[in-house]
């Protein structure tokens, strides 16, 4: 039996509050999130927002629109 990886998919590497988008740094051990996928954002164990993957992709970084909440550098991004 294999347990799902519930750890973070990525961390918030940059935030553009005016444009309501962020750059996520995806863990090298995790596959790149797919375009259109919605992920939850956590800070200190509490859910603080959601992002939707929009691209583009460069190396292990991907752009995501901020759907809800306020993001900060270092926030953890996880699948629900």
C-alpha positions as CSV (number, residue, x, y, z in Angstrom):
1,X,0.0,0.0,0.0
2,X,1.3,3.4,-0.9
3,X,0.3,6.5,1.0
4,X,-0.3,9.7,-0.9
5,X,2.2,12.5,-0.6
6,X,0.4,15.2,1.4
7,X,3.4,17.5,1.6
8,X,3.7,20.8,-0.3
9,X,3.7,20.7,-4.1
10,X,5.4,24.1,-4.3
11,X,6.2,27.3,-2.5
12,X,5.3,30.8,-3.4
13,X,8.5,32.4,-5.0
14,X,7.0,35.7,-6.1
15,X,3.7,37.6,-5.8
16,X,2.2,40.3,-7.9
17,X,-0.7,41.7,-5.8
18,X,-1.8,44.2,-8.5
19,X,-1.9,41.6,-11.2
20,X,-3.3,38.9,-8.8
21,X,-0.8,36.3,-9.9
22,X,2.2,34.5,-8.4
23,X,5.2,32.4,-9.4
24,X,5.4,29.0,-7.7
25,X,8.6,27.0,-7.3
26,X,7.7,23.4,-7.7
27,X,9.5,20.7,-5.7
28,X,11.8,18.8,-7.9
29,X,10.4,15.5,-6.5
30,X,6.9,16.4,-7.5
31,X,5.4,16.5,-11.1
32,X,4.6,19.9,-12.5
33,X,0.9,20.8,-11.8
34,X,-1.3,20.8,-14.9
35,X,-2.7,23.9,-16.4
36,X,-6.1,24.8,-15.0
37,X,-5.5,22.9,-11.7
38,X,-6.6,24.7,-8.5
39,X,-4.3,24.3,-5.5
40,X,-4.6,25.5,-1.9
41,X,-2.1,27.9,-0.3
42,X,-1.1,27.5,3.4
43,X,0.8,29.6,5.9
44,X,1.8,28.2,9.3
45,X,-0.6,25.3,8.8
46,X,-3.7,27.5,8.0
47,X,-5.3,27.8,4.6
48,X,-4.9,31.4,3.3
49,X,-5.9,31.2,-0.3
50,X,-6.2,29.3,-3.6
51,X,-4.4,29.6,-6.9
52,X,-5.2,28.3,-10.4
53,X,-2.2,27.2,-12.6
54,X,-2.0,29.2,-15.8
55,X,1.6,29.0,-17.0
56,X,4.0,29.6,-18.5
57,X,6.6,27.1,-17.1
58,X,10.3,27.8,-16.8
59,X,12.6,25.3,-15.2
60,X,10.8,24.3,-11.9
61,X,8.7,27.5,-11.8
62,X,5.2,28.0,-13.0
63,X,2.8,31.0,-12.9
64,X,-0.6,30.8,-11.2
65,X,-3.5,33.2,-10.9
66,X,-4.6,34.1,-7.3
67,X,-8.2,32.9,-7.0
68,X,-8.7,33.9,-3.4
69,X,-6.7,35.1,-0.4
70,X,-3.5,37.0,0.0
71,X,-0.2,35.2,-0.7
72,X,3.2,35.8,0.8
73,X,6.7,34.6,-0.1
74,X,7.3,31.1,1.2
75,X,3.7,30.1,1.6
76,X,3.2,26.4,0.9
77,X,1.1,25.2,-2.1
78,X,-0.7,21.9,-1.8
79,X,-3.2,19.7,-3.5
80,X,-6.5,19.1,-1.7
